[in-house]
Amino acid sequence: MGRRKTSPPVTLRGVVIPLGWSESGEVTAVGISTFNEQEYLLAPTPNLATWLGLLRKEVELVGGIAVNEHGLKVLRVDSFHIIKKGKVT
């Protein structure tokens, strides 16, 4: 992503979705689709397996947003919570 200016922390709520795939079809990047139809790429992290386990789950994320060289909004996640039946856990 390079050094881009990151916003102050924001809180986003939405569903974890796949946003990148390898040639063999494995998910290589994930993001969040918010309920106002915005998509944010989650900044690369060594914990991709954690996010893969949350695909299609509702979450609340806190972090800063930057725009990468491709014009995509990228969220650097500082913390997150899984939403269960409308309640933050």
Phi, psi and omega in degrees: 000337181075181180271102177242152178292129181256140179292164169300161181303139176233161176247126179236145178233133180180200184247135178286129183228154173284141179230355179209145182225149174280173178298334180271003175092005178281142179290128181243348180210143179233163179211189176233135174254116184275170184282354172258024173066028173261145176241139179231129173284136175276131182306141180305141182212153176290352182263036180304323181301324178299313181293324179298325177290347180254007179306135180068014176258150177275133181223161170241124184243146174237132178175180180264149181248137173227162175253126182277181184296345178262004179083010179273142175281125183243127180258123173270108187281123175266324177202160178208159176222144175277138178263126178239116179050046176083000181244137178286131178247000000 
